[in-house]
């Protein structure tokens, strides 16, 4: 069995994974879901990584760590590979990092704005489409209602600044999973950026940007396939 480390993205917390955790634990795995200090104006990616290491505790030296990093969590996940012995890194609907680039530089460097505008035009979405339309369009209504009751987590700008990202360790296997219906990071954009930055095509599944909330069972099946393929 394995220890899954699930890292949420921006303006979020560990609740993102609440439909995934029971499935992984039922399969016999240990699961760690740290809350990153998103609203702390002094906390950048190094401090986010510190939070994950602290949440791991004694498990930071485990030999079965599978890191799953969603959206902006990719930067923390990538940095974590330099702190603990990660055996498999899975980027999920993520921002593909690049050595020497800060998270804030990612948007312009990837041509995100134009890609998003073109995607919105194809879908007929207005420029000011709200969060439900962009992020929650395929999430069950009950989960959407719960998310709105909880409210959005405040997100500081600090993690988008320096330091720039380190190189990904060559010895850590990487998998990349995207939703074909992601409206925030459109599929054609993800295909291009992942190929350009990581040198391979992402895997695709049904769903939008919030796969852990919308399609937890199918997503866990993908994670477990990755685990078996990595012989963990």
N, C-alpha and C positions, 0 to 999 in steps of 0.2 A: 504494500500500500504506500501512499505518498502523503506529503504535507503540502496542501494547496495554500498559497499565499495570494489572496485576492485584493487587488489594489484598485480603488475607485478613481474616477476622473474628477474634473473641476466641478465646483458648485455642487458637490455631492458628499456622501459619507458611506459607511459600510452597509447601510440599508439597501443600497443597490444590489447587494448579493443575497438578500434574505430569502429569495426563492431558490437559490442555487445551493446554499450551505446545507440544508437538510438532505438534498440529493447526494451530495458528495459524502456526507457523513454516513448516510445509509449504505453507501458503497464501501464503507470501512476506512475512509480517509480522515486525516486530521485536517482542519481548516482554520486559517488565521485571516481575519478581516480587519485590518487596522483602519482607524479613522485618521486621515491626514489633517494637519493643522491649516485647513484651507482658508479660514478667516483671519489667521494671524498675519498682520502686515509685515512682520519680520521674518517669516518662515518661507524659505525658498526650497528648491529641490533637495539640497543637502539635509535640511531639517525634515522634509517629508520622508527621506530615506531613513533618517534617525528614528522617526516614529514607527516605521515598519520594523526596523531591527529591534526596537524596544518591545513591540508587540510580539515578536518571535520569541524573545527571552532565550531560554535554553535551546529552543529549536533552531536558533540561528546557526548552529553547527551541524544540523541534520544533513544526512546524505541523500535526501529524497525530496528536496524543495522544488516545487513547480510554481512559478510565479505567473499569475494571470493579470495583466495590466490593461485597464480599459481607458480609452480616450486619452486625456492628458496624463493619466497614470502611467503611460508608457515611459515618460522621462524618469519617474521614480523607479519603475521596474528595471529600466536599463542601468541606472546608477546602482541599484541594489546588487546587480551581478558583480560589482566590484567590492561588495561588503560581505556577502555571504556566499556559500557554495551552491549556487543555483544550478540545478540539473536540467531544467527546461524553462524557457521563457516564451510565454504566449501573449502576443499583442492582440487586443480585442477592440475592434472599431476604433483604432488608435491613431495617434500622431506619430508617424514613423520618424524616429530620431536620427540625427546625423551628427557625426563627430565634429566638434568645433562650433556648433550652432546652438544658440540659446533657444528655449521654447518660444520666446516672443518673436524670434526671427523666422520661425517655422512657417508662419502664415504667408509671408511674402515670398519666401524662398520656394515654396511649393506651388505658388500660383493659386492659392485657395480661393481668394475672393472671386476671381473670374470663373473658376470651376463651379463654385456654389451658385453664382448668378445664372450661369448657363443651365445648371440643373434645375433651379427654381423655375426658370422660364419654361423648360420642358414639362415640368409638373404643374404649371399654372399657379405656383405659389406666389403670394405677394411678398414684397421686400421686407415687410414688417410682420411676417407670419409669426404667430405666438408659439410658446414652448410646446403646447399640446400638439400643434400641427407638425412641428419640426422633430420633436423628440419622442412624443408619446402616442403617435398615430396608430401603432400596432400593439400597444400595451393594454391589457384587459382593463375595463372601466373601473373595476373595484380597486385595482392597484393604482390607477391614475388618481382616483379620489383620495386614497391614502397618501399619495405623494403630495397632493395639494394641501391636505390637512397638516402634514409635517412641515411644509414650507421649504423654500429653496435655501440651501446652505450658502452663506456668504463666501465669496471667493476673492482673495486679495490678488493684486497684480505681481507680487514679489516673485513667485516661482517662474514667471515668464522672463525674468532677467537673468544676469550671470549667476553662477558660472556656466560656460558653454558645456555641452554634453561631451562625455568621454566616448572613446570608441567602444563598440560592443565587443566583449571578449570572444575570440574566435572559437573557444572550446565549449561555448554554451549553445545548444541547439535552439533555434527560434522558429516558432510557428506564428502565423498571422491569420486571424479569422475576422471576416467582415460580413455585415448584413447587406444583402442585395438591395434592400429598400431603405438604406440609410439616407436620410435627407440632410443631415448635418455634414457628413463626409461622404459625398456621392460615390457610387461604386466605381465609375470610370476614373474619378480622381484617385481613389484608393488603389486601384489597379496600377495606375501610372506611378504614383509616388512610392509604393512599396517596391515595385520593380526597379525604379531608379535608385532607391536608397538602400535596399536590402538585397537586391539581385535575384528575387524570385517573385512569383505571382502569389497573391493572397488566396487563402481558401475562402469560399463563399457559402453562406447559408441564408435561409429565409429570415427576414426581419430587418428592423431599422437600427438606430444607434444604441438603443438600450436593450440589447439581447438578454442580459440577465433577468430583466423584469418581464420581457415579452415572451421569450422562448427558452425558459430555463432548462427544460428536459432535453431539447435538441442541442442546446449549447453544451450541457454536461456530457452528452454523448460524444460530441466533438473533442472535448477536453480529455475524456477517457481514452479515446482513440489515439490522441497525441501521446498520452502517458504510456500506453501499451507500445506504441511505436518507438518511444524512447527507452523502452525496457525498464520502466520504473514501476 
